[in-house]
């Protein structure tokens, strides 16, 4: 029975590149098109996960575990970013009763 690493090495890196590019492009389009702050944050997380997957794939291909350790730290940073972002969204919602980007103009001086 093959190990997980041997199975992952059987998938060409071009498949990972194409898949991660599509996921990253979906995230970019979500950030550029959508006006809801929650959807924008989800799109940013989608972009981070695409980069993490590609970094892990390159790490497995080169047989070096340092890329996977770096992925772990990126995931911890993303969790902190989500916590701070959600706290900001809650405070904006309390002030404006909306999570729409256009309503943030009311918060200017």
Secondary structure, DSSP 8 states (H G I E B T S, - for coil): ---HHHHHHHS-HHHHHHHHHHHHHHHHHHHHH--BHHHHHHHHHHHHHHHHHHHHHHHHHHT-THHHHHHHHHHHHHHHHHHHHHHHHHHHHHHHS--BGGGGGGG--
